[in-house]
Amino acid sequence: MLRLVNLKDGEFNVELAIATVEIEIESAKKEGLVALKVLHGYGSHGRGGTIAIELRKTLSLWKKQGFITNYFGGDRWNLFDKQSQKILMKDKDIFNDCDINSSNPGITIIEL
């Protein structure tokens, strides 16, 4: 199963968004999930929103610290990407995700 963390619904600032993702990662790990999908949008000007930019900076740090295994943008979330395939092989139910192969820059996939 690929759990969705929706940061588009509600009034999230950067700090609250990152704290929410951190809590969801901890919860998903306890449940044995292999990945999360974070819906953060892509900003109103098409250049990437503040939440997306800051979240990915934080994810880079968390990856270095070993808190997460990997992360990548939704533009790479497809059947031909090696990182996507790694997640899909761990949990075959994720093949049914509605965003796979959609090249959606408004999401980030986090491998736990």
N, C-alpha and C positions, 0 to 999 in steps of 0.2 A: 504494500500500500504506500502511496505517496501522499503524505499529509500536506495540505495547503495551509500556509500562513498568510492570511490576507491583510496586508497593511494599507490597502486602498479603502476599506470600510472603516470609517471612524476618523478621528482627529489625531493622527500620529505625528509627533515631531521626531527628529532623528534619534534622540536619546530613548524615547519610549519605544520606537520601532526596533532598535537594536536590543533593548532589554527584553522585548517580547520575543524576538527571534532566539535569544539566548535561552530563555525559559522553554520555548518550544523544542529546541535542540536537546536540552536536558531531558525533557519529557519523552521525546521520540526515542532517545537512546535507551531509556528505561523500558520502553515498550518493544524494543528490538527492531525498530524501523531502520531502513537502510538509507533513506533520503527524505528531504523536505523540499517543497517548492514554495518559494516566497514570492508573492505577488506584490510588487512595489510600484508598478507603473514606470513610465519612462520620461516623466516630466512633461510639462505643458508646452515646452519649446522644442521637443524632440531631441534634446542633447543629453538626456539623462537627468533624472531628478536628484535632489540632494539626498534623499533617503537611499536611493540605489547606489549612489557614489560612496556615501559613508558606510553603508552596509558592506559593500565589497571591500573597502579598506579594512573594516573590522574582521571580515571573513578571512582575509589574507593573514592577519595577525593570528587569528584562531587556528588557521591551518599550520602556521609555523609553531604554535604552542602545542599542537596535537589535539586540540579540542574538537576539530572536525577533520575529516580525511581530505576533502576537496570541495570545490565549488566552481560553478561556471554560469555564464549568462544563458538565458533562454534561447539566444540565437544559435547556440551549439546543442540544444536539447533535441537530438534527432537520432534516428536509427543507425546512422553511419558514423557518428562521433564515438571515438574510443572510450571517453569518460562516460558518455551516456550508456554505451553498451555494457560497461562494467556494472553500473547500477541496475540496468535491466536484467542482467544475468543473475543478480542477487535476489531479485524479486520480480517474477514474471508478471504479476498483477499490474505492475507499473506500465506495461505495454499499452494499457487502456487509457493512459493519461491524455486528456483532451488537448494539451499543449505540445505534445511531442510532434516534431516535424513542422511546427508552425513558425519557427524563427521569431519568437516573441522576446524582444529585448526588455520587456516590462516584468520579466520574472528572473529569478536566480534559483538554480538547483544547488542544494547543499548535500553532499555525500557525508554521511555520519561515520 
